[in-house]
């Protein structure tokens, strides 16, 4: 239904083109201070607004939206892979991680490879439907994250209390070449972004070990930055999937889009420990890569690949500022991940989906030792460069499991448990381990079935070799090379959110975070943050 609230009665004339749902187009008028249009349950209905001239300006925006967009029910969800894969809100760039854990039946049901998230404008001027008829999808959205410090930072270090805003606008393009040119199973995927802002966490000494806002940096400070561009071929009734092109390692491996309901970079979009190794290209940057995904049974997925690393140039403005650097001059090794996913559905009616991921990666790039120089002595004492170590490894286990499904709720309505264990080679990486545990509940409030509440907790253990080096620098009153104020040991992060589904295509999530030992430095004061994360999907 449509409810128009106004001080005086306003005539609204419903015109329904679908005879099957005439009752859904009834219009009701209520009295209220001001005018508000709340779309609750409308299915392909065109609405004409007839208002007195003095009301026109107040309803101009609403009139434009209703006239230019083909609205579907407000309860509509994204396609099946997103509703059961993320536990809610979806954004551009999540398609690789969504498909990395889609079991066979779900992949087969998704006959249309084009992403179709919930958006404000479903089909402006009929443009989206015409493009989709030819196999072309365009998605445009914005994610914004703001966070501010509640208490003051540690005194005497030049730190100051403050707040900061970060965000990105992005556009995703997917082309189904089977529909466009008759090439069965072939699709291409590309995402471009523009980023702005910095996290607030460096203001109290975290120094980006666990950034308070996951969207920051690597965007090159340019209007358009290419994230990835690759081709994907599906064979043997979705049992084999082959992708090649410019691809982000961490969008395919050790990834779970569920975690991006949260804002802290410890959780979204991978465990932060996964990004310590620059051989593992992370969104919004990519490497040349080839990836194979096999679905041997209804609930199992096995994938592996090779990613050609650029460990010394990735994330830098000199080489990767725009992302449109396609030559291989800086390739310095290969990263070779493997990952197994089990995606069962528990319960009598199979309403409790889960994903259990186990993976390992080895790369052949050279990495700097955390403690020794080329002669086998502590470089913090000799002043010589750290020695080069050939190769590094990582291992991980990720899970999300719905343990209770809200009766009569949508597929993603329920209580889910989240867990992470991630391990790095301590000789070369900042973190030797990260563990996290969380709980997430969507649909607990029947009158607001798309709202959600969640809490996540993370513990990060700094490499012992790195801690030893930093202590030697501190003993000599020398600055610690990575910008830390004190030797780093371990840190804890807590985040709590309430995700509000404002309207079709818009979510707003008030956010609370608490840091214990910011940046792994026990000498720094703990810090509490309050802020929000918003997602606006235009079309």
C-alpha positions in Angstrom: 0.0 0.0 0.0 0.9 3.6 -0.3 0.4 6.0 2.7 0.6 9.7 2.0 0.7 11.8 5.1 -0.3 15.5 5.0 -2.0 18.2 7.0 -4.8 18.2 4.4 -6.2 15.6 2.1 -4.2 15.2 -1.1 -5.8 13.4 -4.1 -3.8 10.4 -5.2 -5.0 8.4 -8.2 -3.7 4.8 -8.5 -3.4 3.3 -11.9 -2.5 -0.4 -12.0 -1.3 -2.2 -15.1 -1.3 -5.6 -13.4 -4.9 -6.9 -13.0 -3.7 -9.6 -10.6 -2.9 -7.2 -7.8 -5.5 -4.4 -7.8 -5.8 -4.4 -4.0 -2.1 -3.7 -3.7 -2.6 -0.3 -5.3 -5.1 1.1 -2.8 -4.3 4.6 -1.5 -4.9 5.8 2.0 -4.6 9.3 3.4 -3.7 10.1 7.0 -3.3 13.3 8.8 0.2 14.4 10.0 2.4 17.4 10.4 4.1 17.5 7.0 4.1 15.3 4.0 5.8 11.9 3.7 5.5 9.1 1.2 6.2 5.6 2.5 6.2 2.8 -0.1 5.4 -0.4 1.7 3.9 -2.8 -0.8 3.6 -1.8 -4.4 4.0 -4.1 -7.4 4.5 -2.7 -10.8 2.0 0.1 -10.3 2.2 3.5 -11.9 1.0 6.3 -9.6 -0.3 9.7 -10.8 -0.2 12.5 -8.2 -2.7 15.3 -8.3 -1.9 18.0 -5.8 -2.8 21.6 -5.3 -0.1 24.1 -6.6 1.0 25.0 -3.1 1.9 21.4 -2.4 3.8 20.8 -5.6 7.3 21.7 -4.3 6.9 19.5 -1.3 6.1 16.5 -3.5 8.4 17.3 -6.4 11.0 14.7 -5.4 8.5 12.0 -4.7 6.7 12.7 -8.0 9.9 12.4 -9.9 10.8 9.1 -8.3 7.4 7.5 -8.9 7.3 8.8 -12.5 10.8 7.6 -13.5 11.1 4.3 -11.7 9.3 1.0 -11.9 8.9 0.0 -8.2 8.6 -3.5 -7.1 7.5 -4.7 -3.6 9.5 -3.1 -0.8 10.1 -6.5 0.6 11.9 -7.7 -2.5 15.4 -9.1 -1.9 18.4 -9.4 -4.1 18.8 -12.6 -6.1 19.1 -15.8 -4.2 22.9 -15.9 -4.0 22.9 -12.7 -2.1 20.0 -13.3 0.2 21.6 -16.5 1.6 25.1 -15.4 1.1 25.5 -12.2 3.0 22.8 -12.0 5.5 21.6 -8.8 4.1 22.9 -5.6 2.5 24.9 -6.1 -0.7 27.2 -3.7 -2.5 29.1 -3.5 -5.8 32.2 -5.7 -5.9 30.8 -8.5 -3.8 29.9 -10.8 -6.7 33.2 -12.7 -6.7 33.0 -13.6 -3.0 29.3 -14.3 -3.2 29.9 -16.9 -6.0 32.9 -18.4 -4.2 30.5 -20.0 -1.7 27.4 -20.6 -3.8 26.7 -24.3 -3.7 25.7 -26.2 -6.9 21.9 -26.0 -6.6 22.1 -22.3 -5.9 24.5 -21.7 -8.8 22.2 -23.6 -11.1 19.1 -21.6 -10.1 21.0 -18.4 -10.8 20.5 -18.7 -14.6 20.9 -14.9 -14.9 24.5 -14.0 -14.0 23.7 -10.3 -13.9 23.6 -8.9 -10.4 20.3 -7.4 -9.4 20.6 -5.9 -5.9 17.8 -3.9 -4.3 18.1 -0.3 -5.6 16.2 3.0 -5.3 15.5 3.1 -9.0 14.6 -0.3 -10.4 14.2 0.7 -14.0 14.6 4.4 -14.7 13.1 5.4 -18.1 13.2 1.6 -18.9 16.9 1.9 -19.5 17.9 -0.9 -17.1 15.5 -3.5 -18.5 16.6 -2.7 -22.1 20.2 -3.2 -21.1 19.5 -6.4 -19.3 17.5 -7.8 -22.3 20.8 -7.5 -24.1 22.8 -9.1 -21.3 24.3 -5.9 -19.9 24.1 -4.9 -16.2 25.1 -1.6 -14.6 25.0 -1.1 -10.8 25.8 2.2 -9.2 26.1 2.8 -5.4 27.8 4.6 -2.6 29.1 3.4 0.7 29.9 6.0 3.4 31.5 5.4 6.8 31.8 7.9 9.6 33.3 7.4 13.0 34.3 9.6 15.9 36.3 9.2 19.1 34.3 9.3 22.4 37.3 9.8 24.7 40.6 11.6 24.4 43.7 9.8 23.1 46.9 9.1 24.9 48.5 12.4 25.9 52.1 13.5 25.0 52.2 11.8 21.6 50.8 14.5 19.4 47.5 12.7 19.1 44.2 14.6 19.1 40.5 13.8 19.6 38.5 13.9 16.4 36.3 12.2 13.8 36.7 11.2 10.2 34.6 10.2 7.2 35.4 7.8 4.5 33.6 6.3 1.5 33.5 5.3 -2.1 31.2 5.6 -5.1 31.4 2.6 -7.4 30.0 1.2 -10.6 29.8 -2.5 -11.5 29.4 -3.8 -15.0 28.6 -7.4 -15.8 28.0 -8.6 -19.4 26.3 -12.0 -20.2 27.9 -12.8 -23.5 25.5 -15.7 -24.0 22.6 -13.2 -24.2 24.6 -10.5 -26.0 26.5 -12.6 -28.6 25.5 -16.2 -28.2 28.6 -17.3 -26.3 27.2 -19.8 -23.8 28.4 -19.5 -20.2 30.7 -16.5 -20.8 30.5 -13.4 -18.7 32.8 -10.4 -18.1 33.0 -8.4 -14.8 34.4 -5.0 -14.1 34.3 -2.6 -11.2 35.5 1.0 -10.9 35.5 3.1 -7.8 36.3 6.6 -6.5 37.4 6.8 -2.8 37.6 9.6 -0.3 38.5 10.2 3.3 40.7 8.4 5.9 39.8 6.4 9.0 39.7 7.9 12.4 41.8 5.2 14.0 45.3 6.7 13.3 44.1 9.7 15.4 44.5 7.6 18.6 47.5 5.6 17.5 46.2 2.5 15.7 48.3 3.4 12.6 46.0 1.3 10.3 46.7 -2.0 12.0 42.9 -2.5 12.3 41.3 0.5 10.6 38.0 1.7 12.1 36.6 2.2 8.6 37.2 -0.5 6.0 36.9 1.8 3.0 40.2 3.8 2.8 43.2 4.2 0.7 44.5 2.6 -2.5 42.0 4.5 -4.6 44.8 6.7 -6.0 42.9 9.9 -5.2 41.5 9.8 -8.8 38.0 10.1 -10.1 38.0 6.6 -11.6 40.1 3.7 -10.3 39.8 0.2 -11.8 39.3 -2.5 -9.2 39.1 -5.6 -11.4 38.2 -6.7 -15.0 38.0 -10.4 -15.8 36.2 -13.0 -17.9 34.4 -16.0 -16.4 33.3 -19.2 -18.3 30.9 -21.7 -16.7 31.0 -25.3 -18.0 29.4 -28.7 -17.3 26.1 -27.4 -15.8 27.9 -25.1 -13.4 30.2 -27.7 -12.0 33.3 -26.0 -13.5 34.0 -22.3 -13.5 37.1 -20.7 -15.0 38.0 -17.0 -14.6 41.0 -15.0 -16.0 42.0 -11.4 -16.1 42.8 -8.6 -13.5 41.5 -10.1 -10.3 41.6 -9.4 -6.6 43.0 -12.4 -4.7 41.1 -11.6 -1.5 37.8 -11.2 -3.4 37.9 -14.9 -4.2 39.8 -16.5 -1.3 39.4 -16.2 2.5 36.4 -14.0 1.7 32.9 -14.0 3.1 30.5 -11.1 2.1 28.6 -11.7 5.4 31.3 -9.9 7.3 30.8 -6.6 5.3 27.7 -5.9 7.3 30.3 -4.6 9.7 32.5 -1.5 9.2 35.8 -2.2 11.0 38.5 -3.5 8.7 39.2 -6.4 11.1 36.1 -8.0 9.7 35.2 -6.5 6.3 35.8 -7.7 3.7 38.4 -10.3 4.8 40.2 -10.9 8.1 42.6 -8.0 8.3 45.5 -10.5 8.7 44.9 -11.7 5.2 46.0 -8.3 3.8 49.3 -8.3 5.7 50.9 -10.1 2.8 51.0 -7.9 -0.3 51.2 -11.0 -2.5 47.5 -11.3 -1.7 46.0 -8.5 -3.8 43.1 -6.8 -1.9 40.2 -4.7 -3.1 40.4 -2.1 -4.7 43.5 -3.5 -6.5 44.2 -6.6 -8.5 46.8 -8.7 -10.3 46.8 -10.8 -13.5 45.3 -14.1 -12.4 43.8 -17.4 -13.4 41.2 -19.1 -11.1 39.4 -22.5 -11.3 36.3 -23.4 -9.2 34.9 -26.9 -9.1 31.6 -28.0 -7.5 32.0 -31.8 -7.2 28.8 -32.3 -5.1 25.7 -30.4 -4.1 27.3 -28.9 -1.0 31.0 -28.7 -1.7 33.2 -26.2 -3.6 36.9 -26.5 -4.4 38.8 -23.7 -5.9 42.5 -22.9 -6.7 44.4 -20.4 -8.8 47.5 -18.5 -9.6 47.9 -14.8 -9.0 50.9 -13.0 -10.4 52.2 -10.8 -7.6 53.4 -7.3 -7.6 54.4 -7.0 -3.9 56.5 -3.9 -4.2 54.2 -1.8 -6.4 50.7 -2.7 -5.5 48.7 0.0 -3.5 51.3 2.6 -4.6 50.4 5.8 -6.5 53.5 5.5 -8.7 52.3 2.2 -10.2 48.7 1.5 -9.3 47.1 4.9 -8.9 44.4 4.4 -11.5 44.4 0.6 -11.7 44.8 0.7 -15.4 48.3 -0.6 -15.4 48.2 -3.8 -17.4 51.9 -4.5 -18.2 53.8 -7.1 -16.2 57.0 -5.2 -15.6 56.6 -5.4 -11.8 55.5 -9.1 -11.5 57.8 -10.6 -8.9 56.2 -14.0 -8.1 53.1 -16.1 -8.0 50.6 -16.6 -5.2 48.9 -20.0 -5.4 45.8 -20.4 -3.1 43.6 -23.4 -2.6 40.3 -23.4 -0.7 37.6 -25.9 0.2 34.1 -24.8 1.1 31.3 -26.9 2.6 27.9 -25.3 2.4 25.3 -27.4 4.2 21.7 -26.5 5.0 20.6 -27.8 8.4 17.2 -28.3 9.9 14.1 -30.3 9.0 13.2 -27.8 6.2 16.8 -27.0 5.4 16.4 -23.4 6.5 19.7 -23.1 8.3 22.4 -22.3 5.7 26.1 -22.3 6.6 29.5 -21.9 5.0 32.7 -23.6 6.2 35.9 -22.6 4.4 39.4 -24.0 4.8 42.3 -22.6 2.8 46.0 -22.4 2.3 48.1 -20.1 0.1 51.8 -20.1 -0.8 53.6 -17.4 -2.8 57.0 -17.2 -4.4 57.7 -13.5 -3.9 60.5 -12.1 -1.8 59.5 -10.7 1.6 61.4 -8.7 4.2 62.4 -10.6 7.4 60.9 -9.2 10.6 64.1 -9.5 12.6 67.3 -10.5 10.7 69.5 -8.7 8.3 71.4 -10.4 5.5 74.2 -11.5 7.9 71.9 -13.2 10.4 72.0 -10.3 12.9 69.2 -8.1 14.2 68.8 -5.3 11.7 67.5 -3.1 14.5 71.0 -3.1 15.9 73.2 -3.2 12.8 71.3 -0.7 10.8 71.5 -2.9 7.7 68.5 -3.7 5.5 66.3 -6.6 6.5 67.2 -9.8 4.6 64.9 -11.1 1.8 63.0 -14.3 2.5 61.8 -16.2 -0.5 58.2 -17.2 -0.2 55.4 -17.0 2.4 52.4 -18.9 3.5 49.0 -18.3 5.0 46.2 -20.7 6.3 42.6 -19.9 7.3 39.3 -21.3 8.5 36.1 -19.2 8.1 32.6 -20.0 9.0 29.1 -18.6 9.2 26.2 -20.8 10.3 22.6 -19.9 10.9 21.4 -21.5 14.1 17.9 -20.3 14.2 15.5 -19.2 11.4 12.7 -16.8 12.3 9.4 -18.4 11.5 7.8 -17.0 8.3 10.8 -14.9 7.7 12.9 -14.5 4.5 15.7 -16.9 3.7 18.2 -14.7 5.5 16.0 -14.0 8.5 17.6 -15.7 11.5 20.5 -15.8 14.0 23.9 -16.6 12.6 27.2 -17.3 14.2 30.5 -16.1 12.6 34.0 -17.3 13.2 37.5 -16.8 11.8 41.0 -18.2 12.4 43.7 -16.9 10.2 47.5 -17.6 10.3 50.5 -16.0 8.6 54.1 -16.8 8.3 55.4 -14.9 11.4 58.9 -14.4 9.9 57.6 -12.0 7.3 54.1 -10.8 8.2 52.9 -8.3 10.7 50.3 -10.6 12.3 51.0 -14.2 13.1 47.4 -14.9 13.8 43.9 -13.4 14.0 40.8 -14.9 15.6 37.3 -13.5 15.6 33.8 -14.5 16.7 30.5 -12.8 16.1 26.7 -13.1 16.1 24.3 -11.6 13.6 20.5 -11.5 13.7 18.3 -10.3 10.8 14.5 -10.2 10.9 14.1 -10.4 14.7 11.6 -7.6 14.6 8.6 -8.7 12.6 7.4 -5.2 11.7 10.9 -4.5 10.3 12.0 -7.8 8.7 15.0 -6.3 6.9 16.6 -4.7 10.0 19.5 -6.5 11.6 21.7 -6.4 14.7 25.2 -7.8 15.1 28.2 -8.0 17.3 31.7 -9.1 16.3 35.0 -9.4 18.3 38.5 -9.9 17.0 41.9 -10.6 18.5 45.1 -10.1 16.6 48.5 -11.4 17.6 51.6 -9.6 16.4 54.5 -11.6 15.1 57.0 -12.3 17.8 59.9 -11.5 15.5 58.4 -8.1 14.7 57.8 -7.4 18.4 61.5 -8.3 19.2 62.7 -5.9 16.5 60.5 -3.0 17.7 61.7 -3.5 21.3 65.3 -3.2 20.1 64.4 0.1 18.3 62.7 1.4 21.4 65.6 0.5 23.7 67.8 2.6 21.5 65.3 5.5 21.5 65.0 5.1 17.8 61.7 5.5 15.9 59.9 2.3 15.1 59.9 1.9 11.3 56.2 1.2 10.8 55.1 4.4 12.7 54.1 2.7 15.9 54.7 4.6 19.1 55.5 1.5 21.2 56.4 -2.1 20.5 53.3 -4.0 19.2 52.1 -7.2 20.9 48.4 -7.8 20.5 45.1 -5.9 20.1 41.4 -6.5 20.6 38.5 -5.0 18.6 34.8 -5.0 19.4 32.0 -3.8 17.0 28.3 -3.6 17.5 25.8 -2.5 14.8 22.1 -2.0 14.2 21.4 -2.1 10.5 18.3 -0.1 9.5 16.6 -0.8 6.2 15.4 2.8 5.5 13.8 2.1 2.2 14.4 0.3 -1.0 18.1 0.6 -1.8 19.1 2.5 1.4 20.5 1.1 4.6 21.8 3.1 7.6 23.8 1.4 10.4 24.6 3.1 13.6 28.0 1.7 14.8 29.9 1.4 18.0 33.5 0.2 18.3 35.9 -0.4 21.2 39.7 -0.7 20.9 41.8 -2.5 23.5 45.5 -1.8 23.0 45.1 0.2 19.8 47.6 -0.8 17.1 48.8 -3.6 19.4 50.3 -1.1 21.8 49.5 -1.7 25.4 50.8 1.7 26.4 48.0 3.5 24.5 44.6 4.3 26.1 41.7 2.2 25.0 39.3 4.0 22.7 35.6 4.0 22.1 34.1 5.1 18.8 30.6 5.9 17.6 29.5 6.4 14.0 27.5 5.0 11.2 27.8 3.1 7.9 25.4 3.9 5.0 24.8 2.2 1.7 22.8 3.8 -1.1 22.2 1.8 -4.2 20.9 4.0 -7.0 20.3 1.4 -9.8 
